[in-house]
């Protein structure tokens, strides 16, 4: 039995857990998974592409075991598909997932823009719009796609929430997989660029409810378009 002067604090367990949380840093496998999510979101990895542990391990300077762990994490997010005796492939998402993905997008994007953000965060939304304009002027459809991703990521970043940013990183990766089929239409991204401009302008003017309404209508139309394209 502990003596009176050695009586443990009732908060000792909590303090220990809090210390462990403070010290927790992303593992190497988590950082590899983050890099692969980024490559998916930017369109560098396309649906059906085969990924090899050895190549990625060499490219990123990590072990094959680390890459295997990252693959398992992304497979759990349905971004990668492991086929027995064949290997690991970038997923081709099912049409039935579209509504679920857009439900998440409406929840986090619309709430983020309606709450506004700091001047620096709003400037990042504007920067993504201008990035899209430059890509359009250069007839760079892939660049337009990346700018569109950056626009939606910047909207969620208005909330300054690490958790929401993490959720959005996965959503952006999933969306790019859907958009690969849509981009057979060369005007797919440019058709949305004017919408991005209108939403950004409302945000900059402090018309937050209007910005949210415009974004909500945008996402509803986008879901309908993706549902049609994927034949659901």
Rosetta silent file (secondary structure, phi, psi, omega in degrees, C-alpha in Angstrom):
SEQUENCE: XXXXXXXXXXXXXXXXXXXXXXXXXXXXXXXXXXXXXXXXXXXXXXXXXXXXXXXXXXXXXXXXXXXXXXXXXXXXXXXXXXXXXXXXXXXXXXXXXXXXXXXXXXXXXXXXXXXXXXXXXXXXXXXXXXXXXXXXXXXXXXXXXXXXXXXXXXXXXXXXXXXXXXXXXXXXXXXXXXXXXXXXXXXXXXXXXXXXXXXXXXXXXXXXXXXXXXXXXXXXXXXXXXXXXXXX
SCORE:     score description
SCORE:     0.000 S_00000001
   1 L     0.000  137.021 -178.722    0.000    0.000    0.000 S_00000001
   2 L   -70.640  141.182  175.713    1.315    3.452   -0.889 S_00000001
   3 L   -71.411  166.320 -176.161    2.226    5.685    2.063 S_00000001
   4 H   -59.561  -38.418 -178.493    0.406    8.976    2.516 S_00000001
   5 H   -79.865   -3.547  177.738    3.277   10.964    1.044 S_00000001
   6 H  -114.806   12.093 -176.474    3.378    8.565   -1.929 S_00000001
   7 L   -59.967  125.984 -178.155   -0.361    8.506   -2.632 S_00000001
   8 L   -67.256  145.851  177.525   -0.849    8.455   -6.404 S_00000001
   9 L   -69.107  143.181  177.311   -2.667   11.351   -7.980 S_00000001
  10 L   -66.468  -14.723 -179.439   -6.192   10.588   -9.187 S_00000001
  11 L  -100.924    6.571 -173.348   -5.096   12.213  -12.441 S_00000001
  12 H   -59.713  -44.332 -179.735   -1.924   10.136  -12.866 S_00000001
  13 H   -63.438  -41.468  179.305   -3.410    7.874  -15.545 S_00000001
  14 H   -63.691  -44.562 -179.498   -4.845   10.831  -17.422 S_00000001
  15 H   -61.670  -38.845  179.289   -1.548   12.734  -17.238 S_00000001
  16 H   -65.946  -42.196  178.344    0.320    9.721  -18.580 S_00000001
  17 H   -64.038  -40.138  179.795   -2.099    9.322  -21.476 S_00000001
  18 H   -63.379  -38.629  178.951   -1.871   13.025  -22.217 S_00000001
  19 H   -64.381  -39.431  179.579    1.916   12.805  -22.340 S_00000001
  20 H   -65.494  -38.355  177.696    1.717    9.906  -24.790 S_00000001
  21 H   -62.555  -42.828 -179.508   -0.638   11.899  -27.013 S_00000001
  22 H   -61.406  -35.967 -174.044    1.764   14.852  -26.984 S_00000001
  23 H   -85.304  -12.557 -176.355    4.667   12.613  -27.983 S_00000001
  24 L   -67.605  127.408  175.629    2.819   10.761  -30.740 S_00000001
  25 L  -126.238  155.291  179.756    4.158   11.587  -34.187 S_00000001
  26 L   -58.976  137.701  176.245    3.150   10.069  -37.518 S_00000001
  27 L   -72.159  167.559  177.664    4.942    6.825  -38.276 S_00000001
  28 H   -61.966  -39.502  179.104    6.971    6.442  -41.443 S_00000001
  29 H   -62.854  -38.704  177.813    4.207    4.247  -42.875 S_00000001
  30 H   -64.709  -37.300  178.577    1.639    6.976  -42.154 S_00000001
  31 H   -69.705  -36.019  175.698    3.809    9.506  -43.957 S_00000001
  32 H   -64.947  -42.723  177.776    4.135    7.168  -46.946 S_00000001
  33 H   -61.057  -39.456  178.420    0.337    6.744  -46.964 S_00000001
  34 H   -62.993  -41.329  178.960   -0.022   10.533  -46.868 S_00000001
  35 H   -64.838  -41.476  179.682    2.307   10.884  -49.864 S_00000001
  36 H   -68.090  -37.022  174.462    0.379    8.278  -51.839 S_00000001
  37 H   -59.541  -42.385  179.079   -2.923   10.007  -50.992 S_00000001
  38 H   -61.033  -45.038 -179.293   -1.405   13.215  -52.326 S_00000001
  39 H   -64.452  -34.587  175.429   -0.351   11.496  -55.554 S_00000001
  40 H   -66.569  -46.411 -177.534   -3.863   10.101  -55.953 S_00000001
  41 H   -64.590  -31.637 -179.405   -5.467   13.501  -55.313 S_00000001
  42 L   -85.837   -4.107  177.489   -3.141   15.183  -57.809 S_00000001
  43 L    85.206   11.311  179.892   -3.922   12.620  -60.504 S_00000001
  44 L   -75.618  -26.979  178.327   -0.432   11.101  -60.643 S_00000001
  45 L  -113.381  124.547 -172.848   -1.829    7.640  -59.885 S_00000001
  46 L  -106.681  157.401  179.678   -4.753    6.565  -62.048 S_00000001
  47 L   -54.518  134.392  178.119   -7.461    3.924  -61.494 S_00000001
  48 L    89.052  -10.778 -179.363   -6.228    0.424  -62.259 S_00000001
  49 L   -66.799  137.577  178.504   -2.523    1.309  -62.071 S_00000001
  50 E   -86.510  134.016  178.700   -0.386   -1.396  -60.470 S_00000001
  51 E  -111.562  136.992  179.264    1.807   -0.325  -57.552 S_00000001
  52 L  -116.375  136.970 -179.064    4.913   -2.233  -56.528 S_00000001
  53 H   -57.381  -45.811 -174.368    6.442   -2.204  -53.073 S_00000001
  54 H   -62.109  -43.812 -178.077   10.009   -2.230  -54.377 S_00000001
  55 H   -65.691  -46.090 -178.988    9.565    0.778  -56.685 S_00000001
  56 H   -68.240  -38.405  178.055    7.807    2.935  -54.125 S_00000001
  57 H   -60.385  -42.332  179.272   10.249    1.926  -51.400 S_00000001
  58 H   -68.054  -43.499 -178.467   13.161    3.008  -53.605 S_00000001
  59 H   -62.461  -38.671 -174.913   11.457    6.238  -54.692 S_00000001
  60 H   -98.775   -4.514  177.679   10.633    7.285  -51.122 S_00000001
  61 L    69.028   39.573  179.308   13.729    5.863  -49.427 S_00000001
  62 L  -129.228  174.670 -179.916   11.859    3.543  -47.075 S_00000001
  63 L   -81.255  160.617  177.126   11.658   -0.197  -46.501 S_00000001
  64 H   -65.259  -33.366  177.084    9.303   -2.516  -48.344 S_00000001
  65 H   -62.291  -38.188  178.557    7.682   -3.393  -45.013 S_00000001
  66 H   -64.356  -44.249  178.462    6.876    0.286  -44.514 S_00000001
  67 H   -62.656  -38.905  179.403    5.300    0.490  -47.964 S_00000001
  68 H   -61.389  -40.484  177.546    3.306   -2.667  -47.203 S_00000001
  69 H   -63.931  -42.471  178.869    1.910   -1.004  -44.068 S_00000001
  70 H   -63.365  -41.353  177.258    0.981    2.103  -46.075 S_00000001
  71 H   -58.526  -42.739 -179.208   -0.743   -0.068  -48.685 S_00000001
  72 H   -62.863  -39.973  179.093   -2.789   -1.727  -45.944 S_00000001
  73 H   -63.840  -45.100 -178.060   -3.886    1.667  -44.609 S_00000001
  74 H   -72.927  -29.183  174.595   -4.971    2.899  -48.049 S_00000001
  75 H   -66.303  -36.665  176.003   -6.694   -0.386  -48.830 S_00000001
  76 H   -64.198  -26.126  177.002   -8.719    0.157  -45.664 S_00000001
  77 L   -90.337    1.730  179.251   -9.739    3.534  -47.100 S_00000001
  78 L    66.006   25.195  176.133  -10.694    1.805  -50.376 S_00000001
  79 L   -91.752  -27.004  176.268   -8.147    3.811  -52.323 S_00000001
  80 E  -123.283  157.103 -179.864   -6.071    0.733  -53.169 S_00000001
  81 E  -129.946  123.686  176.642   -7.102   -2.826  -53.942 S_00000001
  82 E   -96.425  119.967  179.590   -4.983   -5.876  -53.128 S_00000001
  83 E  -107.311  119.214 -178.043   -5.632   -8.774  -55.525 S_00000001
  84 L   -52.236  132.756  177.565   -4.269  -12.167  -54.391 S_00000001
  85 L    66.596    6.494  179.257   -1.390  -13.422  -56.549 S_00000001
  86 L  -120.956  -39.978  179.454   -1.609  -10.292  -58.715 S_00000001
  87 E   130.479 -162.068 -177.639   -0.519   -7.342  -56.604 S_00000001
  88 E  -113.179  133.985 -175.298   -1.779   -3.967  -55.418 S_00000001
  89 E  -130.286  152.055  171.656   -3.725   -1.648  -57.708 S_00000001
  90 E   -67.518  133.314 -174.030   -5.214    1.818  -57.544 S_00000001
  91 L   -68.253  150.606  166.405   -8.916    1.351  -56.895 S_00000001
  92 L  -108.648  108.230 -170.399  -11.661    1.970  -59.399 S_00000001
  93 L   -70.054  149.990 -179.944  -14.445    3.281  -57.194 S_00000001
  94 L   -81.641  147.538  178.672  -17.961    1.943  -57.385 S_00000001
  95 H   -59.400  -32.177 -178.896  -20.821    4.137  -58.528 S_00000001
  96 H   -65.199  -15.015  179.518  -22.649    3.270  -55.317 S_00000001
  97 H   -83.934  -12.579 -171.427  -20.045    5.171  -53.293 S_00000001
  98 H   -59.970  -48.849 -177.003  -20.770    8.503  -54.975 S_00000001
  99 H   -61.939  -39.919 -179.981  -23.640    9.612  -52.747 S_00000001
 100 H   -62.267  -44.998  179.791  -21.707    8.726  -49.600 S_00000001
 101 H   -61.425  -44.316 -178.540  -18.672   10.738  -50.720 S_00000001
 102 H   -71.456  -27.949  174.017  -20.800   13.764  -51.580 S_00000001
 103 H   -61.456  -43.032  177.164  -22.650   13.510  -48.257 S_00000001
 104 H   -65.320  -43.012 -179.355  -19.313   13.963  -46.519 S_00000001
 105 H   -60.855  -44.652  178.690  -18.351   16.793  -48.845 S_00000001
 106 H   -61.327  -39.664 -177.159  -21.569   18.682  -48.169 S_00000001
 107 H   -65.510  -44.506 -172.672  -21.114   18.259  -44.431 S_00000001
 108 H   -93.913  -34.158 -178.829  -17.550   19.542  -44.202 S_00000001
 109 H   -73.914  -46.413 -176.176  -17.179   21.938  -47.145 S_00000001
 110 H   -67.579  -41.686  179.009  -20.420   23.864  -46.701 S_00000001
 111 H   -65.447  -35.972 -179.985  -20.033   24.204  -42.929 S_00000001
 112 H   -65.604  -44.304 -176.280  -16.427   25.363  -43.362 S_00000001
 113 H   -74.035  -32.121  179.572  -17.246   28.116  -45.847 S_00000001
 114 H   -70.313  -20.269  177.036  -20.280   29.334  -43.895 S_00000001
 115 L   -86.921   -9.720 -179.384  -18.048   29.858  -40.856 S_00000001
 116 L    73.420 -162.393 -178.798  -15.616   32.001  -42.854 S_00000001
 117 L  -175.998  177.737  179.962  -11.926   32.113  -42.094 S_00000001
 118 L   -69.242  159.852  176.829   -8.847   34.220  -41.594 S_00000001
 119 H   -55.583  -36.469 -179.216   -7.641   36.545  -44.389 S_00000001
 120 H   -66.587  -40.508 -179.696   -4.750   34.170  -45.022 S_00000001
 121 H   -69.955  -37.921  177.166   -7.068   31.174  -45.411 S_00000001
 122 H   -66.395  -37.506  177.440   -9.414   33.095  -47.695 S_00000001
 123 H   -61.956  -32.348  178.526   -6.408   34.172  -49.759 S_00000001
 124 H   -68.445  -34.387  175.483   -5.547   30.484  -50.236 S_00000001
 125 H   -64.749  -45.895  177.238   -9.017   29.894  -51.721 S_00000001
 126 H   -60.549  -41.204 -179.013   -8.442   32.809  -54.111 S_00000001
 127 H   -60.604  -36.844  178.706   -4.984   31.463  -54.993 S_00000001
 128 H   -68.125  -36.761  176.515   -6.548   28.160  -56.058 S_00000001
 129 H   -63.495  -45.895 -179.718   -9.012   30.002  -58.307 S_00000001
 130 H   -65.606  -35.117  175.167   -6.178   31.961  -59.928 S_00000001
 131 H   -60.395  -41.504  178.091   -4.200   28.738  -60.341 S_00000001
 132 H   -63.927  -39.926  179.062   -7.172   27.333  -62.242 S_00000001
 133 H   -63.001  -41.719  179.460   -7.344   30.389  -64.492 S_00000001
 134 H   -64.773  -40.429  179.132   -3.662   30.058  -65.404 S_00000001
 135 H   -65.579  -39.939  179.310   -4.118   26.369  -66.188 S_00000001
 136 H   -63.285  -42.001 -179.788   -7.170   27.137  -68.344 S_00000001
 137 H   -63.909  -29.057 -179.946   -5.243   29.781  -70.263 S_00000001
 138 L   -93.148    5.761 -176.285   -2.516   27.237  -70.934 S_00000001
 139 L    54.486   37.405 -178.910   -5.044   24.538  -71.945 S_00000001
 140 L   -99.692   92.112 -175.202   -3.631   22.414  -69.125 S_00000001
 141 H   -67.592  -38.302  177.738   -6.518   20.130  -68.200 S_00000001
 142 H   -66.099  -38.502  176.499   -4.546   18.183  -65.598 S_00000001
 143 H   -63.903  -36.893  175.595   -3.427   21.461  -64.055 S_00000001
 144 H   -62.139  -41.021  179.383   -7.059   22.543  -63.949 S_00000001
 145 H   -62.145  -43.732  179.194   -7.901   19.336  -62.133 S_00000001
 146 H   -66.293  -39.496  178.758   -5.231   19.932  -59.515 S_00000001
 147 H   -63.031  -38.014  178.483   -6.326   23.549  -59.066 S_00000001
 148 H   -64.805  -40.785  176.043   -9.887   22.362  -58.497 S_00000001
 149 H   -60.968  -44.036 -178.812   -8.659   19.940  -55.840 S_00000001
 150 H   -64.463  -34.450  178.595   -6.692   22.744  -54.181 S_00000001
 151 H   -61.608  -49.237 -177.813   -9.796   24.952  -54.215 S_00000001
 152 H   -71.467  -34.794  174.747  -11.889   22.447  -52.298 S_00000001
 153 H   -63.455  -38.595  179.936   -9.041   21.612  -49.944 S_00000001
 154 H   -68.711  -30.715  176.971   -8.620   25.323  -49.198 S_00000001
 155 H   -64.245  -47.280  179.145  -12.324   25.633  -48.401 S_00000001
 156 H   -66.361  -33.852  179.506  -12.090   22.935  -45.724 S_00000001
 157 H   -65.873  -15.662  174.780   -8.838   24.483  -44.465 S_00000001
 158 L   -55.747  -31.735 -176.455  -10.843   27.617  -43.597 S_00000001
 159 L   -74.955  -14.659 -178.666  -11.931   25.735  -40.464 S_00000001
 160 L    52.577   48.641  178.609   -8.307   25.299  -39.319 S_00000001
 161 L  -121.249  117.392  178.806   -9.052   21.751  -38.159 S_00000001
 162 H   -60.656  -37.718 -179.238   -6.402   19.075  -38.572 S_00000001
 163 H   -64.796  -44.735  178.659   -9.073   16.380  -38.332 S_00000001
 164 H   -65.124  -38.315  178.064  -11.167   17.895  -41.116 S_00000001
 165 H   -61.442  -39.004  179.309   -8.052   18.342  -43.274 S_00000001
 166 H   -65.217  -44.920  177.137   -7.252   14.656  -42.792 S_00000001
 167 H   -60.534  -43.665 -176.517  -10.775   13.610  -43.798 S_00000001
 168 H   -66.857  -32.405  178.198  -10.643   15.914  -46.813 S_00000001
 169 H   -60.089  -41.708  177.047   -7.315   14.462  -47.968 S_00000001
 170 H   -68.109  -42.375 -179.344   -8.965   11.064  -48.322 S_00000001
 171 H   -62.101  -41.978  179.808  -12.050   12.556  -49.983 S_00000001
 172 H   -63.221  -37.961  177.382   -9.928   14.442  -52.518 S_00000001
 173 H   -64.281  -43.844  177.848   -8.092   11.250  -53.402 S_00000001
 174 H   -62.686  -42.477 -178.228  -11.412    9.452  -53.927 S_00000001
 175 H   -62.735  -39.773 -178.864  -12.788   12.304  -56.011 S_00000001
 176 H   -64.142  -32.972  177.050   -9.809   12.312  -58.358 S_00000001
 177 H   -65.532  -40.187  175.488  -10.401    8.614  -58.990 S_00000001
 178 H   -65.182  -42.417 -172.552  -13.996    9.384  -59.978 S_00000001
 179 H   -68.521  -20.023  179.921  -12.968   12.370  -62.069 S_00000001
 180 H   -57.315  -39.740  179.460  -10.603   10.355  -64.267 S_00000001
 181 H   -70.771  -37.821 -178.550  -13.602    8.959  -66.133 S_00000001
 182 H   -67.116  -30.649 -173.716  -15.264   12.363  -66.324 S_00000001
 183 L   -75.593    5.076  167.767  -12.195   14.034  -67.808 S_00000001
 184 L   -61.980  -23.956  170.353  -12.710   12.245  -71.103 S_00000001
 185 L   -85.696  113.197 -174.121  -14.689   15.456  -71.625 S_00000001
 186 L   -61.039  -20.726 -177.496  -11.951   18.042  -72.143 S_00000001
 187 L   -97.461   10.326 -174.170  -14.149   20.791  -70.689 S_00000001
 188 L   -55.343  -53.699 -176.476  -14.957   18.951  -67.470 S_00000001
 189 L   -75.005  -38.328 -177.609  -12.852   21.094  -65.136 S_00000001
 190 H   -64.083  -28.090  178.218  -13.180   24.376  -67.018 S_00000001
 191 H   -64.009  -26.129 -178.360  -16.959   24.123  -66.687 S_00000001
 192 H   -93.821  -11.142 -174.152  -16.559   24.366  -62.909 S_00000001
 193 H   -63.347  -41.319  178.598  -13.981   27.172  -62.879 S_00000001
 194 H   -63.932  -35.351  177.023  -16.577   29.969  -63.123 S_00000001
 195 H   -62.770  -43.866  178.432  -18.463   28.387  -60.238 S_00000001
 196 H   -59.289  -40.625  179.153  -15.300   28.444  -58.148 S_00000001
 197 H   -61.089  -46.094 -178.264  -14.890   32.146  -58.971 S_00000001
 198 H   -64.766  -41.332  179.032  -18.428   32.987  -57.845 S_00000001
 199 H   -64.487  -44.713 -179.465  -18.074   31.050  -54.594 S_00000001
 200 H   -63.684  -41.480 -179.580  -14.727   32.668  -53.843 S_00000001
 201 H   -62.731  -40.833  177.263  -16.052   36.160  -54.556 S_00000001
 202 H   -64.326  -40.353  177.461  -18.945   35.657  -52.135 S_00000001
 203 H   -61.373  -46.824 -178.909  -16.508   34.418  -49.500 S_00000001
 204 H   -63.903  -31.622 -179.571  -14.236   37.431  -49.994 S_00000001
 205 L   -80.888   -2.558 -178.344  -17.224   39.773  -49.710 S_00000001
 206 L    78.511   11.953  179.045  -18.180   38.246  -46.375 S_00000001
 207 L   -88.543   73.657 -168.423  -21.412   36.868  -47.852 S_00000001
 208 H   -70.733  -39.290  177.644  -20.955   33.587  -46.053 S_00000001
 209 H   -64.377  -41.683  178.601  -24.494   32.244  -46.290 S_00000001
 210 H   -64.575  -41.850  178.108  -24.549   32.991  -50.013 S_00000001
 211 H   -60.077  -41.390  178.439  -21.162   31.332  -50.443 S_00000001
 212 H   -65.742  -40.246  178.911  -22.502   28.274  -48.633 S_00000001
 213 H   -64.613  -42.489  178.771  -25.648   28.190  -50.756 S_00000001
 214 H   -62.980  -42.188 -179.230  -23.611   28.455  -53.966 S_00000001
 215 H   -68.044  -39.287  178.959  -21.292   25.672  -52.831 S_00000001
 216 H   -62.592  -45.392  177.978  -24.176   23.434  -51.789 S_00000001
 217 H   -62.783  -39.561  177.836  -25.844   23.827  -55.192 S_00000001
 218 H   -58.397  -48.904 -178.017  -22.462   23.202  -56.853 S_00000001
 219 H   -66.938  -36.441  177.511  -21.948   19.949  -54.942 S_00000001
 220 H   -63.377  -43.195  178.875  -25.483   18.775  -55.696 S_00000001
 221 H   -67.126  -38.732 -179.897  -24.944   19.334  -59.422 S_00000001
 222 H   -64.531  -41.360  177.587  -21.551   17.675  -59.272 S_00000001
 223 H   -61.975  -44.647  179.553  -23.009   14.596  -57.595 S_00000001
 224 H   -60.229  -41.220  179.579  -25.724   14.363  -60.221 S_00000001
 225 H   -63.770  -45.948 -179.256  -23.112   14.655  -62.968 S_00000001
 226 H   -65.021  -37.253  178.444  -20.900   11.947  -61.463 S_00000001
 227 H   -62.493  -41.196  178.000  -23.886    9.649  -60.982 S_00000001
 228 H   -66.294  -46.158 -177.389  -24.755   10.041  -64.668 S_00000001
 229 H   -61.376  -40.605 -176.167  -21.172    9.531  -65.838 S_00000001
 230 L   -90.761    4.383  170.295  -20.717    6.374  -63.760 S_00000001
 231 L    70.599   29.354  179.508  -24.069    4.980  -64.798 S_00000001
 232 L   -77.972    0.000    0.000  -25.687    4.609  -61.396 S_00000001
